[in-house]
Amino acid sequence: MRIFLRIALFILTFLFGVQFVAIVPSVSHMPAVPDIDLPTEYPVFEIRKATKPRGITVAFAGMEPESKDEAAYLKFVVYNGTIHQVTYGAKGGAERPSPDVWVNGRPLPEEYRCGSGMMLYEIDPGMSAEFRIGRYEFENVPKKGDLINVGFYLRESHAEFGEAIFSEPFMLPEKFRRAIDQWNKMR
C-alpha cells in the first residue's frame, strides 16, 4: 500500500510540475525583440591609393627570437621610394648589411669589419628589403630605456656617394637585451 501511495504522489507531483511549467511562460510576458531593418548595401566609399613613402626609409620591424637554426636578431624593412635602384653591400647574405648602431644619439664603437667577401645588392624602385642585425653588434647591453637607432649605408645607383639612412628611435625588446647579455658572456 505504501508503494502505491508513493507512486500516486509521484504521478501527481509530475503532472502538477508539467502543468506549472506550461503556465509560467504564458504568465510572464517577455518583451518582444523589435525588428531591425539592416541596410542591404553598405555605403559606397571612394577608393583611393595609399600615399607611398618618399625617398629611402628604414623601419624597425621587430625581433625574431632564437631558434635551433639561428640566433636572435632584429628585423628592419628598408623601402626604396625613389625612382632609382638603391645599392648596398652585405656579407653573409642580402639581409645582413653592416649596420651603424646608435644608443641615445651616440654611435656605438665600431669593431673592425673585413670587406673581403662583401657583395653588392640592389633594391628596385618601389620595393623593400628585410635587413637583420644580430646580438653581436652590441658590445654592451643597452639599458632598459635606451633609445636605439640603426642605420644602413645605402646609395642610389645614379649617385657617386651614398649615406647612412637611420630608423626612428626604438627601445630594444627585453628578450633581445637578454640575448646580447648571453652573447657577451660567451665571448
N, C-alpha and C positions, 0 to 999 in steps of 0.2 A: 504494500500500500504506500509506503514511504517513497518508493521509487516512482510510482505512478504520480504522486503529488509533485515530486521534483521535476519530472518530465513535463507535466502540465504547467508548472511555474516557468520553466524554461521556454516553452512554446509561447505562453502569454507575454513574457518579457521580450522575446524575439519579435513577435508581432507588434507589440507596442513600440518597440525601438524602430522597426521599419516604418511604421506609420508616422512616428515623430520626425524621423529623418526626411520623410516625404513632405511634411508640413512646413518644416523650418525654412527651406529655400523660398517657398511661396510667401511666407510671412515677412521675411527680411527682404526689403527692396534694395537691390544693388543699383547704384546709379548707372545708367546706360552710358556706354562709351560713345561719344559723338563721332559721327562720320567726319573724316578729314579728307578734304579734296587736295590731292597732291598733283602738282603740275606734271603733265606727261612729258614735257620737254624742259630741259634745263635752259636757262637764259644763254643766249649766244654771246660769246666773248670774241673780241677780235684777237687773233693770234699773231703775235709779233716775235721776231727773233730776239734772243737774249743778246746783250751787249758783250762783245768779245773784249778780253783784256788787251790793252795796247802794250807794245814793247815785250820785253822778256820778263817773266815773273818766276819767282821761286817761292813755293809754298810748302810749309811743313805739313806732312800728311800722316803723322802718327808714328807709332813704333811697332815693329814686328818682334815678338818675343823669341827667345832662344828655342830652337828645335833640335832634333837629333842631327840634322844635316847642316845647320847654320847657326852662328852666334846671333844674339840680338842686334838689331840695327834700327836706325831712324830712317824714315822714308820722306822724300821730298819730291814734289812734282814741279818740273820746270816746263813752262809753257812758252812757246815761241809765237808771240803775237806780231811779229814783224813780217815784211814781205820777202825777207831773205832767209836762207838757211843759216842756222847757228851751229858753230862747231865748238867742240870741247875735247880735251884729252882725258883719257882714263886708262888705268892699268888694272887688269884683272876682270874686265868686263865693262860693257857700256854703262852699267848702273853704278860704277864705283869711281867717279872722278875724285880728285883730291880736293877736299873742302877747305875753306877758310872758316874757322870757328871763333866766334867772339862771345865772351861772357861779360855781361853788364857793360857793354860798349868798349871792351878792351880785347884785343886779339890774344888768343892762346899762343904760347910759344910753339913755334912750328918745329917739328922734327925733320931731319933731312929726308928728302924723298928722292929716290933714284928715278930718273926718267927712262931708264932702259926698259923696253917692252911696252912703252906707252903707245896707245893707238888713238887716232883721231876719229871722232864720231860726229854725226850731224843730226840736227833736229829740223825737220822741214817746217815751212811756214804753216801756222795754224795747228801744229801738232805739239804733243808734250812727251816728256820722258820721265821715268822714275829714277831718281838717284838715291843711293843708300850710303849712310856713313855708319861705321862700326864703333864699338865702345873704345877701341884702341886709339881713336882720335883725341881722347881726353887723357891728359897726364894725371890730373886730379879730378876727384868727384866734385862737380859744382854743387853749391849749397842749394837747399830746397827752393828758395825763392829767386834764385839767379835767373836772369833773362839771357837766353841763348839766341844768337843769330848765326845762321850758316849761309855761306856764300860759295858760289862756284864760278870759276873763271870761264866766261863764255865770250865768243867772238862771232859777230855777224860775218858771213862769208865775204862780203864786199869790203869790210873794214880791214885796215892794216893791223890794228891792235884790238884787243878785247878788254873786258873789265870784269871784276868780281861783282856778281849780282847776288844780293843777300835776301834772305827770308825776313819776314816780320819777326820781332822777338817772341819767343815762347819759352815756357818752363819745361824742363826735362821730366818725362814721366818717372815716377818713383822706381818702377821696375828697371828702367834703363840706368838710373843712378846706381842701383844695386849691381847691375851688370858691369858698370865701369869699375866699381869697387872690387868686384871679384876678379876682373881682368888685371887690375893693378896689383892685387895680392899674388897673382900667379907669376908676374914678371920678375 
